Amino acid sequence: MSFCEKVRYVWLDGALVSCEKAVVHVQAHGLHYGYGVFEGIRAYWSESNLYVFRLRDHMVRFLNSAKIIGLNLSFSLRELEEAVLETIRANEFKEDIYVRPIAFTSEPRIGLSPLGVKVSVAITITPFGKYHKPEGIRVKTSSWRRVPGFSIPVMAKATGIYLNSIIALLEAKREGYDDAILLDWRGNVSEATGANVMIVRRGKIVTPPLSASILEGITRDTVIEIARGLGVETLERNIPREELYVADEIFLVGTAAEVTPVLEVDGKPVGDGKPGPVTSMIREAYLKVVRGLDERYAKWLTPVY
Ligand code: PY5
């Protein structure tokens, strides 16, 4: 099924347009040079309404990403939040969906400089299920290192940075793995191609700090808070590669990935090769929270209808 068979309206530069009309020129500056920022947001259908998960936090990061790379957006936080809700409503979705806001230089331009080039902001929405096998995945340590923040600002969720993720993912898939974990420039664990990494050791969760060239994941933050509520402490500290091989549990956290158990790294089983107790407990709690089944975290949900 083509994209526009599932999606009727796309939000483009302040207005809803039909999906087929939401197109850019092949010479668009942002396409050629990877100059843009984006977000990935989920909304979950629960009982009789759809709830966008952490909409405000995603849109704040979207604006911050743009600020970091010097992209000027002509929409406010409020306008962007409203645009997401408006686009979902226009499409009348009543199932789990994925929201993709993107801002990029959309006019044709040969030169590198984005100065004076029109910036477009678009929001697409599509029905979305699981990103990874929920029962768990096999990963490899990539031979590609995560691009360091002193070369490209990795705190920005910028389009061009995903070349790094894509070549790592291709390498992993070519070798029969589901995903890759990238090390940072110093050789410590950074993150997966589209999710943050958490390991469990001696009953505590350990996750790399912001200084390990990671994206500041919203799911990472969500899981840290949920874990605390369950009495599990999370340490932010560097993780050397070989600690992956002795971790009791490993899981990936991200909007698309949700909480995905990692069962094997570089051909070595993680723990006994099955999803561990902390991973399973966090995963179960997370899937309740996003669907609004835990009152304590209702603050993170925005109802659509
Ligand atoms: N690290 C990277 C490189 C990511 O792309 C993502 C999210 C994360 C971490 C986790 O961030 P968050 O928890 O805020 O989602 N990736 C996108 C997502 O929607 C795109 C994946 C295809 O999950």
py3Dmol code that shows the C-alpha trace and the ligand (Angstrom):
import py3Dmol

protein = """\
ATOM      1  CA  MET A   1       0.000   0.000   0.000  1.00  0.00           C
ATOM      2  CA  SER A   2       1.428   3.382  -0.957  1.00  0.00           C
ATOM      3  CA  PHE A   3       1.890   6.068   1.675  1.00  0.00           C
ATOM      4  CA  CYS A   4      -0.956   8.228   0.362  1.00  0.00           C
ATOM      5  CA  GLU A   5      -3.398   5.320   0.388  1.00  0.00           C
ATOM      6  CA  LYS A   6      -3.066   5.304   4.181  1.00  0.00           C
ATOM      7  CA  VAL A   7      -2.789   9.057   4.716  1.00  0.00           C
ATOM      8  CA  ARG A   8      -5.215  11.638   3.402  1.00  0.00           C
ATOM      9  CA  TYR A   9      -3.796  14.918   4.689  1.00  0.00           C
ATOM     10  CA  VAL A  10      -0.329  16.229   5.385  1.00  0.00           C
ATOM     11  CA  TRP A  11       0.377  19.489   7.183  1.00  0.00           C
ATOM     12  CA  LEU A  12       2.712  21.663   5.107  1.00  0.00           C
ATOM     13  CA  ASP A  13       3.812  25.185   6.031  1.00  0.00           C
ATOM     14  CA  GLY A  14       0.739  26.075   7.992  1.00  0.00           C
ATOM     15  CA  ALA A  15      -2.030  24.313   6.087  1.00  0.00           C
ATOM     16  CA  LEU A  16      -3.414  20.844   5.463  1.00  0.00           C
ATOM     17  CA  VAL A  17      -2.828  19.619   1.923  1.00  0.00           C
ATOM     18  CA  SER A  18      -3.786  16.340   0.303  1.00  0.00           C
ATOM     19  CA  CYS A  19      -1.051  13.710   0.651  1.00  0.00           C
ATOM     20  CA  GLU A  20      -0.266  13.674  -3.102  1.00  0.00           C
ATOM     21  CA  LYS A  21       0.349  17.428  -3.069  1.00  0.00           C
ATOM     22  CA  ALA A  22       2.914  17.286  -0.236  1.00  0.00           C
ATOM     23  CA  VAL A  23       5.986  17.151  -2.496  1.00  0.00           C
ATOM     24  CA  VAL A  24       9.284  19.048  -2.872  1.00  0.00           C
ATOM     25  CA  HIS A  25      11.618  19.706  -5.778  1.00  0.00           C
ATOM     26  CA  VAL A  26      14.407  17.174  -6.466  1.00  0.00           C
ATOM     27  CA  GLN A  27      16.923  20.016  -6.239  1.00  0.00           C
ATOM     28  CA  ALA A  28      15.797  20.957  -2.698  1.00  0.00           C
ATOM     29  CA  HIS A  29      18.806  22.132  -0.672  1.00  0.00           C
ATOM     30  CA  GLY A  30      17.858  20.021   2.356  1.00  0.00           C
ATOM     31  CA  LEU A  31      17.648  16.843   0.280  1.00  0.00           C
ATOM     32  CA  HIS A  32      21.108  17.295  -1.221  1.00  0.00           C
ATOM     33  CA  TYR A  33      22.942  18.240   1.940  1.00  0.00           C
ATOM     34  CA  GLY A  34      20.945  16.674   4.768  1.00  0.00           C
ATOM     35  CA  TYR A  35      20.118  20.039   6.284  1.00  0.00           C
ATOM     36  CA  GLY A  36      17.007  19.549   8.359  1.00  0.00           C
ATOM     37  CA  VAL A  37      15.614  18.367  11.688  1.00  0.00           C
ATOM     38  CA  PHE A  38      12.832  15.973  12.527  1.00  0.00           C
ATOM     39  CA  GLU A  39      10.915  14.230  15.277  1.00  0.00           C
ATOM     40  CA  GLY A  40       9.275  10.874  15.776  1.00  0.00           C
ATOM     41  CA  ILE A  41       6.238  10.819  18.026  1.00  0.00           C
ATOM     42  CA  ARG A  42       3.769   8.069  18.761  1.00  0.00           C
ATOM     43  CA  ALA A  43       0.101   8.310  19.593  1.00  0.00           C
ATOM     44  CA  TYR A  44      -1.662   5.312  21.076  1.00  0.00           C
ATOM     45  CA  TRP A  45      -5.318   4.346  20.743  1.00  0.00           C
ATOM     46  CA  SER A  46      -6.787   3.481  24.110  1.00  0.00           C
ATOM     47  CA  GLU A  47     -10.434   2.618  24.774  1.00  0.00           C
ATOM     48  CA  SER A  48     -12.160   5.493  22.991  1.00  0.00           C
ATOM     49  CA  ASN A  49      -9.493   8.100  22.343  1.00  0.00           C
ATOM     50  CA  LEU A  50      -6.085   8.600  20.820  1.00  0.00           C
ATOM     51  CA  TYR A  51      -3.317   9.956  23.072  1.00  0.00           C
ATOM     52  CA  VAL A  52      -0.150  11.628  21.816  1.00  0.00           C
ATOM     53  CA  PHE A  53       2.790  10.645  23.999  1.00  0.00           C
ATOM     54  CA  ARG A  54       4.963  13.502  25.312  1.00  0.00           C
ATOM     55  CA  LEU A  55       3.940  15.878  22.522  1.00  0.00           C
ATOM     56  CA  ARG A  56       5.308  18.965  24.277  1.00  0.00           C
ATOM     57  CA  ASP A  57       8.713  17.363  24.917  1.00  0.00           C
ATOM     58  CA  HIS A  58       9.068  16.239  21.307  1.00  0.00           C
ATOM     59  CA  MET A  59       8.144  19.660  19.951  1.00  0.00           C
ATOM     60  CA  VAL A  60      10.550  21.385  22.355  1.00  0.00           C
ATOM     61  CA  ARG A  61      13.320  19.093  21.101  1.00  0.00           C
ATOM     62  CA  PHE A  62      12.286  19.841  17.498  1.00  0.00           C
ATOM     63  CA  LEU A  63      12.712  23.578  18.110  1.00  0.00           C
ATOM     64  CA  ASN A  64      15.969  23.000  20.004  1.00  0.00           C
ATOM     65  CA  SER A  65      17.339  20.845  17.176  1.00  0.00           C
ATOM     66  CA  ALA A  66      16.553  23.652  14.719  1.00  0.00           C
ATOM     67  CA  LYS A  67      18.216  26.185  17.006  1.00  0.00           C
ATOM     68  CA  ILE A  68      21.367  24.066  17.300  1.00  0.00           C
ATOM     69  CA  ILE A  69      21.852  23.769  13.520  1.00  0.00           C
ATOM     70  CA  GLY A  70      20.731  27.332  12.775  1.00  0.00           C
ATOM     71  CA  LEU A  71      17.482  26.552  10.986  1.00  0.00           C
ATOM     72  CA  ASN A  72      14.884  29.288  11.434  1.00  0.00           C
ATOM     73  CA  LEU A  73      11.346  28.006  11.867  1.00  0.00           C
ATOM     74  CA  SER A  74       8.457  30.393  11.563  1.00  0.00           C
ATOM     75  CA  PHE A  75       6.136  28.452  13.876  1.00  0.00           C
ATOM     76  CA  SER A  76       5.839  28.594  17.644  1.00  0.00           C
ATOM     77  CA  LEU A  77       5.713  25.652  20.037  1.00  0.00           C
ATOM     78  CA  ARG A  78       1.958  26.151  20.459  1.00  0.00           C
ATOM     79  CA  GLU A  79       1.352  26.299  16.701  1.00  0.00           C
ATOM     80  CA  LEU A  80       3.334  23.118  16.097  1.00  0.00           C
ATOM     81  CA  GLU A  81       1.551  21.223  18.870  1.00  0.00           C
ATOM     82  CA  GLU A  82      -1.814  22.335  17.509  1.00  0.00           C
ATOM     83  CA  ALA A  83      -0.730  21.385  13.972  1.00  0.00           C
ATOM     84  CA  VAL A  84      -0.012  17.805  15.088  1.00  0.00           C
ATOM     85  CA  LEU A  85      -3.457  17.463  16.657  1.00  0.00           C
ATOM     86  CA  GLU A  86      -5.166  19.115  13.680  1.00  0.00           C
ATOM     87  CA  THR A  87      -3.459  16.743  11.234  1.00  0.00           C
ATOM     88  CA  ILE A  88      -4.394  13.635  13.205  1.00  0.00           C
ATOM     89  CA  ARG A  89      -8.013  14.808  13.444  1.00  0.00           C
ATOM     90  CA  ALA A  90      -8.193  15.611   9.721  1.00  0.00           C
ATOM     91  CA  ASN A  91      -7.111  12.051   8.950  1.00  0.00           C
ATOM     92  CA  GLU A  92      -9.599  10.672  11.481  1.00  0.00           C
ATOM     93  CA  PHE A  93      -7.134   8.064  12.732  1.00  0.00           C
ATOM     94  CA  LYS A  94      -8.461   5.710  15.391  1.00  0.00           C
ATOM     95  CA  GLU A  95      -5.473   3.396  15.788  1.00  0.00           C
ATOM     96  CA  ASP A  96      -1.825   3.570  16.901  1.00  0.00           C
ATOM     97  CA  ILE A  97       0.014   6.085  14.757  1.00  0.00           C
ATOM     98  CA  TYR A  98       3.410   7.652  14.238  1.00  0.00           C
ATOM     99  CA  VAL A  99       3.813  11.403  13.794  1.00  0.00           C
ATOM    100  CA  ARG A 100       6.774  12.744  11.823  1.00  0.00           C
ATOM    101  CA  PRO A 101       7.387  16.508  11.953  1.00  0.00           C
ATOM    102  CA  ILE A 102      10.250  17.640   9.711  1.00  0.00           C
ATOM    103  CA  ALA A 103      11.805  21.013   8.872  1.00  0.00           C
ATOM    104  CA  PHE A 104      14.282  21.445   6.026  1.00  0.00           C
ATOM    105  CA  THR A 105      15.471  23.807   3.327  1.00  0.00           C
ATOM    106  CA  SER A 106      12.951  23.040   0.613  1.00  0.00           C
ATOM    107  CA  GLU A 107      13.913  25.332  -2.275  1.00  0.00           C
ATOM    108  CA  PRO A 108      16.221  24.360  -5.142  1.00  0.00           C
ATOM    109  CA  ARG A 109      19.783  25.524  -4.471  1.00  0.00           C
ATOM    110  CA  ILE A 110      23.187  24.290  -5.665  1.00  0.00           C
ATOM    111  CA  GLY A 111      25.354  26.177  -3.205  1.00  0.00           C
ATOM    112  CA  LEU A 112      25.887  24.892   0.317  1.00  0.00           C
ATOM    113  CA  SER A 113      24.757  28.003   2.118  1.00  0.00           C
ATOM    114  CA  PRO A 114      21.194  27.764   3.406  1.00  0.00           C
ATOM    115  CA  LEU A 115      21.019  31.544   3.818  1.00  0.00           C
ATOM    116  CA  GLY A 116      17.954  32.858   2.033  1.00  0.00           C
ATOM    117  CA  VAL A 117      16.642  29.382   1.199  1.00  0.00           C
ATOM    118  CA  LYS A 118      13.030  28.751   2.142  1.00  0.00           C
ATOM    119  CA  VAL A 119      12.535  26.469   5.142  1.00  0.00           C
ATOM    120  CA  SER A 120       9.505  24.181   5.021  1.00  0.00           C
ATOM    121  CA  VAL A 121       7.877  22.488   7.972  1.00  0.00           C
ATOM    122  CA  ALA A 122       5.792  19.396   7.377  1.00  0.00           C
ATOM    123  CA  ILE A 123       3.945  16.944   9.594  1.00  0.00           C
ATOM    124  CA  THR A 124       3.045  13.506   8.321  1.00  0.00           C
ATOM    125  CA  ILE A 125       1.125  10.882  10.221  1.00  0.00           C
ATOM    126  CA  THR A 126       0.876   7.214   9.467  1.00  0.00           C
ATOM    127  CA  PRO A 127      -0.544   4.088  11.111  1.00  0.00           C
ATOM    128  CA  PHE A 128       2.314   2.324  12.892  1.00  0.00           C
ATOM    129  CA  GLY A 129       2.820  -0.928  14.741  1.00  0.00           C
ATOM    130  CA  LYS A 130       5.993  -2.480  16.145  1.00  0.00           C
ATOM    131  CA  TYR A 131       9.382  -1.261  14.899  1.00  0.00           C
ATOM    132  CA  HIS A 132      11.401  -4.216  16.219  1.00  0.00           C
ATOM    133  CA  LYS A 133      10.424  -7.803  17.009  1.00  0.00           C
ATOM    134  CA  PRO A 134       8.891  -7.375  20.496  1.00  0.00           C
ATOM    135  CA  GLU A 135      10.318 -10.707  21.669  1.00  0.00           C
ATOM    136  CA  GLY A 136      13.851  -9.364  21.274  1.00  0.00           C
ATOM    137  CA  ILE A 137      16.608  -8.724  18.751  1.00  0.00           C
ATOM    138  CA  ARG A 138      20.209  -9.639  17.913  1.00  0.00           C
ATOM    139  CA  VAL A 139      22.654  -6.772  17.512  1.00  0.00           C
ATOM    140  CA  LYS A 140      26.265  -6.245  16.517  1.00  0.00           C
ATOM    141  CA  THR A 141      28.753  -3.638  17.605  1.00  0.00           C
ATOM    142  CA  SER A 142      29.143  -1.541  14.498  1.00  0.00           C
ATOM    143  CA  SER A 143      32.505  -1.027  12.847  1.00  0.00           C
ATOM    144  CA  TRP A 144      31.256   2.548  12.336  1.00  0.00           C
ATOM    145  CA  ARG A 145      31.629   4.886  15.305  1.00  0.00           C
ATOM    146  CA  ARG A 146      28.826   7.249  16.279  1.00  0.00           C
ATOM    147  CA  VAL A 147      29.654  10.672  14.851  1.00  0.00           C
ATOM    148  CA  PRO A 148      31.127  12.845  17.651  1.00  0.00           C
ATOM    149  CA  GLY A 149      29.476  16.035  18.838  1.00  0.00           C
ATOM    150  CA  PHE A 150      32.622  17.967  17.966  1.00  0.00           C
ATOM    151  CA  SER A 151      32.011  17.172  14.272  1.00  0.00           C
ATOM    152  CA  ILE A 152      28.215  17.309  14.083  1.00  0.00           C
ATOM    153  CA  PRO A 153      25.976  18.399  16.981  1.00  0.00           C
ATOM    154  CA  VAL A 154      24.414  15.044  17.833  1.00  0.00           C
ATOM    155  CA  MET A 155      22.012  16.499  20.399  1.00  0.00           C
ATOM    156  CA  ALA A 156      20.137  17.859  17.395  1.00  0.00           C
ATOM    157  CA  LYS A 157      17.870  15.291  15.781  1.00  0.00           C
ATOM    158  CA  ALA A 158      19.132  16.362  12.377  1.00  0.00           C
ATOM    159  CA  THR A 159      18.432  14.546   9.112  1.00  0.00           C
ATOM    160  CA  GLY A 160      22.053  14.420   7.874  1.00  0.00           C
ATOM    161  CA  ILE A 161      23.246  12.606  10.996  1.00  0.00           C
ATOM    162  CA  TYR A 162      21.161   9.578  10.011  1.00  0.00           C
ATOM    163  CA  LEU A 163      23.676   8.659   7.307  1.00  0.00           C
ATOM    164  CA  ASN A 164      25.752   7.435  10.258  1.00  0.00           C
ATOM    165  CA  SER A 165      22.861   5.246  11.468  1.00  0.00           C
ATOM    166  CA  ILE A 166      21.960   3.943   8.023  1.00  0.00           C
ATOM    167  CA  ILE A 167      25.422   2.661   7.124  1.00  0.00           C
ATOM    168  CA  ALA A 168      25.681   0.993  10.541  1.00  0.00           C
ATOM    169  CA  LEU A 169      22.245  -0.605  10.099  1.00  0.00           C
ATOM    170  CA  LEU A 170      23.086  -1.827   6.594  1.00  0.00           C
ATOM    171  CA  GLU A 171      26.307  -3.407   7.818  1.00  0.00           C
ATOM    172  CA  ALA A 172      24.446  -5.153  10.666  1.00  0.00           C
ATOM    173  CA  LYS A 173      21.655  -6.423   8.405  1.00  0.00           C
ATOM    174  CA  ARG A 174      24.124  -7.626   5.797  1.00  0.00           C
ATOM    175  CA  GLU A 175      25.689  -9.786   8.498  1.00  0.00           C
ATOM    176  CA  GLY A 176      22.336 -11.164   9.641  1.00  0.00           C
ATOM    177  CA  TYR A 177      21.759  -8.972  12.720  1.00  0.00           C
ATOM    178  CA  ASP A 178      18.628  -6.926  13.440  1.00  0.00           C
ATOM    179  CA  ASP A 179      20.353  -3.707  14.498  1.00  0.00           C
ATOM    180  CA  ALA A 180      23.696  -2.204  15.487  1.00  0.00           C
ATOM    181  CA  ILE A 181      25.073  -0.567  18.611  1.00  0.00           C
ATOM    182  CA  LEU A 182      27.551   2.187  17.800  1.00  0.00           C
ATOM    183  CA  LEU A 183      30.481   3.083  20.040  1.00  0.00           C
ATOM    184  CA  ASP A 184      31.400   6.733  20.525  1.00  0.00           C
ATOM    185  CA  TRP A 185      34.699   8.192  19.317  1.00  0.00           C
ATOM    186  CA  ARG A 186      36.448   7.057  22.513  1.00  0.00           C
ATOM    187  CA  GLY A 187      35.180   3.482  22.219  1.00  0.00           C
ATOM    188  CA  ASN A 188      32.428   3.588  24.833  1.00  0.00           C
ATOM    189  CA  VAL A 189      28.874   2.524  24.071  1.00  0.00           C
ATOM    190  CA  SER A 190      26.905   5.338  22.462  1.00  0.00           C
ATOM    191  CA  GLU A 191      23.524   4.201  21.117  1.00  0.00           C
ATOM    192  CA  ALA A 192      21.742   2.028  18.583  1.00  0.00           C
ATOM    193  CA  THR A 193      20.891   3.282  15.082  1.00  0.00           C
ATOM    194  CA  GLY A 194      17.550   4.743  16.200  1.00  0.00           C
ATOM    195  CA  ALA A 195      17.289   4.170  19.944  1.00  0.00           C
ATOM    196  CA  ASN A 196      19.191   4.619  23.207  1.00  0.00           C
ATOM    197  CA  VAL A 197      20.843   1.697  24.973  1.00  0.00           C
ATOM    198  CA  MET A 198      20.302   0.545  28.555  1.00  0.00           C
ATOM    199  CA  ILE A 199      21.991  -2.345  30.313  1.00  0.00           C
ATOM    200  CA  VAL A 200      21.232  -3.989  33.648  1.00  0.00           C
ATOM    201  CA  ARG A 201      24.043  -4.856  36.039  1.00  0.00           C
ATOM    202  CA  ARG A 202      23.635  -5.936  39.658  1.00  0.00           C
ATOM    203  CA  GLY A 203      20.005  -4.862  39.681  1.00  0.00           C
ATOM    204  CA  LYS A 204      20.642  -1.328  38.427  1.00  0.00           C
ATOM    205  CA  ILE A 205      20.039   0.162  35.005  1.00  0.00           C
ATOM    206  CA  VAL A 206      23.095   1.770  33.417  1.00  0.00           C
ATOM    207  CA  THR A 207      22.890   4.042  30.378  1.00  0.00           C
ATOM    208  CA  PRO A 208      25.475   6.192  28.565  1.00  0.00           C
ATOM    209  CA  PRO A 209      25.604   9.914  29.478  1.00  0.00           C
ATOM    210  CA  LEU A 210      24.876  12.765  27.053  1.00  0.00           C
ATOM    211  CA  SER A 211      28.624  13.152  26.574  1.00  0.00           C
ATOM    212  CA  ALA A 212      28.743   9.728  24.837  1.00  0.00           C
ATOM    213  CA  SER A 213      27.458  11.361  21.593  1.00  0.00           C
ATOM    214  CA  ILE A 214      23.864  10.242  22.148  1.00  0.00           C
ATOM    215  CA  LEU A 215      20.548  11.756  21.216  1.00  0.00           C
ATOM    216  CA  GLU A 216      18.843  12.879  24.435  1.00  0.00           C
ATOM    217  CA  GLY A 217      16.037  10.379  24.094  1.00  0.00           C
ATOM    218  CA  ILE A 218      12.602  11.115  25.449  1.00  0.00           C
ATOM    219  CA  THR A 219      11.959   7.398  25.982  1.00  0.00           C
ATOM    220  CA  ARG A 220      15.269   7.239  27.872  1.00  0.00           C
ATOM    221  CA  ASP A 221      13.916   9.903  30.210  1.00  0.00           C
ATOM    222  CA  THR A 222      10.527   8.162  30.428  1.00  0.00           C
ATOM    223  CA  VAL A 223      12.129   4.835  31.324  1.00  0.00           C
ATOM    224  CA  ILE A 224      14.405   6.408  33.951  1.00  0.00           C
ATOM    225  CA  GLU A 225      11.314   7.876  35.638  1.00  0.00           C
ATOM    226  CA  ILE A 226       9.244   4.690  35.361  1.00  0.00           C
ATOM    227  CA  ALA A 227      12.163   2.623  36.726  1.00  0.00           C
ATOM    228  CA  ARG A 228      12.518   4.980  39.686  1.00  0.00           C
ATOM    229  CA  GLY A 229       8.802   4.504  40.407  1.00  0.00           C
ATOM    230  CA  LEU A 230       9.414   0.748  40.420  1.00  0.00           C
ATOM    231  CA  GLY A 231      12.353   1.119  42.811  1.00  0.00           C
ATOM    232  CA  VAL A 232      15.042   0.543  40.162  1.00  0.00           C
ATOM    233  CA  GLU A 233      17.895   3.060  40.085  1.00  0.00           C
ATOM    234  CA  THR A 234      19.450   4.249  36.800  1.00  0.00           C
ATOM    235  CA  LEU A 235      23.099   5.294  36.566  1.00  0.00           C
ATOM    236  CA  GLU A 236      24.288   7.512  33.724  1.00  0.00           C
ATOM    237  CA  ARG A 237      27.898   6.561  33.136  1.00  0.00           C
ATOM    238  CA  ASN A 238      30.195   5.405  30.371  1.00  0.00           C
ATOM    239  CA  ILE A 239      29.843   1.783  29.315  1.00  0.00           C
ATOM    240  CA  PRO A 240      32.917   0.130  27.787  1.00  0.00           C
ATOM    241  CA  ARG A 241      32.201  -2.211  24.885  1.00  0.00           C
ATOM    242  CA  GLU A 242      33.056  -5.378  26.784  1.00  0.00           C
ATOM    243  CA  GLU A 243      30.553  -4.545  29.520  1.00  0.00           C
ATOM    244  CA  LEU A 244      27.879  -5.389  26.934  1.00  0.00           C
ATOM    245  CA  TYR A 245      29.180  -8.971  27.002  1.00  0.00           C
ATOM    246  CA  VAL A 246      28.776  -9.323  30.765  1.00  0.00           C
ATOM    247  CA  ALA A 247      25.557  -7.334  31.198  1.00  0.00           C
ATOM    248  CA  ASP A 248      22.713  -9.258  32.851  1.00  0.00           C
ATOM    249  CA  GLU A 249      20.247  -7.603  30.474  1.00  0.00           C
ATOM    250  CA  ILE A 250      20.318  -5.133  27.599  1.00  0.00           C
ATOM    251  CA  PHE A 251      17.409  -3.257  26.045  1.00  0.00           C
ATOM    252  CA  LEU A 252      16.853  -0.461  23.550  1.00  0.00           C
ATOM    253  CA  VAL A 253      14.567   2.475  24.283  1.00  0.00           C
ATOM    254  CA  GLY A 254      13.068   4.840  21.729  1.00  0.00           C
ATOM    255  CA  THR A 255       9.776   6.111  20.395  1.00  0.00           C
ATOM    256  CA  ALA A 256       9.737   3.622  17.532  1.00  0.00           C
ATOM    257  CA  ALA A 257      11.621   0.859  19.408  1.00  0.00           C
ATOM    258  CA  GLU A 258       9.595   1.364  22.639  1.00  0.00           C
ATOM    259  CA  VAL A 259      11.360  -1.068  25.017  1.00  0.00           C
ATOM    260  CA  THR A 260      13.035  -3.794  22.967  1.00  0.00           C
ATOM    261  CA  PRO A 261      15.005  -6.628  24.620  1.00  0.00           C
ATOM    262  CA  VAL A 262      18.458  -7.343  23.155  1.00  0.00           C
ATOM    263  CA  LEU A 263      19.062 -11.088  23.317  1.00  0.00           C
ATOM    264  CA  GLU A 264      22.475 -11.315  21.696  1.00  0.00           C
ATOM    265  CA  VAL A 265      25.445  -9.014  21.054  1.00  0.00           C
ATOM    266  CA  ASP A 266      28.186  -9.962  18.575  1.00  0.00           C
ATOM    267  CA  GLY A 267      27.068 -13.590  18.715  1.00  0.00           C
ATOM    268  CA  LYS A 268      27.210 -13.775  22.524  1.00  0.00           C
ATOM    269  CA  PRO A 269      23.968 -14.318  24.469  1.00  0.00           C
ATOM    270  CA  VAL A 270      22.918 -11.543  26.836  1.00  0.00           C
ATOM    271  CA  GLY A 271      22.357 -13.257  30.203  1.00  0.00           C
ATOM    272  CA  ASP A 272      20.595 -16.517  29.384  1.00  0.00           C
ATOM    273  CA  GLY A 273      19.539 -15.244  25.952  1.00  0.00           C
ATOM    274  CA  LYS A 274      15.950 -14.467  26.995  1.00  0.00           C
ATOM    275  CA  PRO A 275      14.380 -11.108  27.965  1.00  0.00           C
ATOM    276  CA  GLY A 276      15.429 -10.476  31.578  1.00  0.00           C
ATOM    277  CA  PRO A 277      13.190  -9.613  34.561  1.00  0.00           C
ATOM    278  CA  VAL A 278      14.038  -5.891  34.695  1.00  0.00           C
ATOM    279  CA  THR A 279      13.575  -5.496  30.918  1.00  0.00           C
ATOM    280  CA  SER A 280      10.234  -7.301  31.031  1.00  0.00           C
ATOM    281  CA  MET A 281       9.015  -5.296  34.020  1.00  0.00           C
ATOM    282  CA  ILE A 282      10.017  -1.971  32.421  1.00  0.00           C
ATOM    283  CA  ARG A 283       8.540  -2.956  29.072  1.00  0.00           C
ATOM    284  CA  GLU A 284       5.206  -3.908  30.600  1.00  0.00           C
ATOM    285  CA  ALA A 285       5.069  -0.719  32.673  1.00  0.00           C
ATOM    286  CA  TYR A 286       6.025   1.427  29.649  1.00  0.00           C
ATOM    287  CA  LEU A 287       3.297  -0.036  27.445  1.00  0.00           C
ATOM    288  CA  LYS A 288       0.749   0.724  30.183  1.00  0.00           C
ATOM    289  CA  VAL A 289       1.996   4.288  30.655  1.00  0.00           C
ATOM    290  CA  VAL A 290       1.804   5.191  26.941  1.00  0.00           C
ATOM    291  CA  ARG A 291      -1.782   3.947  26.764  1.00  0.00           C
ATOM    292  CA  GLY A 292      -2.823   5.969  29.775  1.00  0.00           C
ATOM    293  CA  LEU A 293      -3.330   2.940  32.003  1.00  0.00           C
ATOM    294  CA  ASP A 294      -1.190   4.405  34.805  1.00  0.00           C
ATOM    295  CA  GLU A 295      -2.678   7.563  36.315  1.00  0.00           C
ATOM    296  CA  ARG A 296       0.658   8.719  37.751  1.00  0.00           C
ATOM    297  CA  TYR A 297       1.971   9.442  34.276  1.00  0.00           C
ATOM    298  CA  ALA A 298      -1.167  10.912  32.710  1.00  0.00           C
ATOM    299  CA  LYS A 299       0.773  14.216  32.481  1.00  0.00           C
ATOM    300  CA  TRP A 300       2.585  12.808  29.422  1.00  0.00           C
ATOM    301  CA  LEU A 301      -0.580  12.175  27.364  1.00  0.00           C
ATOM    302  CA  THR A 302      -2.406  14.635  25.134  1.00  0.00           C
ATOM    303  CA  PRO A 303      -5.889  13.472  24.065  1.00  0.00           C
ATOM    304  CA  VAL A 304      -6.635  14.049  20.378  1.00  0.00           C
ATOM    305  CA  TYR A 305     -10.434  13.866  20.253  1.00  0.00           C
TER     306      TYR A 305
END
"""
ligand_1 = """\
23
PY5
N 18.824 7.785 19.338
C 18.578 7.940 18.030
C 19.712 7.994 17.085
C 17.261 8.028 17.577
O 17.017 8.179 16.280
C 16.197 7.936 18.500
C 14.774 8.018 18.048
C 16.510 7.766 19.857
C 17.832 7.706 20.244
C 15.442 7.696 20.924
O 14.825 8.934 21.069
P 13.323 9.080 21.564
O 13.205 8.228 22.749
O 13.208 10.513 21.910
O 12.448 8.644 20.467
N 14.543 7.602 16.732
C 13.331 7.877 16.015
C 12.101 7.284 16.689
O 11.019 7.730 16.377
C 13.457 7.390 14.609
C 13.660 5.930 14.439
C 13.423 5.436 13.053
O 12.205 6.378 17.510
"""
view = py3Dmol.view(width=600, height=400)
view.addModel(protein, "pdb")
view.setStyle({"model": 0}, {"cartoon": {"style": "trace"}})
view.addModel(ligand_1, "xyz")
view.setStyle({"model": 1}, {"stick": {}})
view.zoomTo()
view.show()
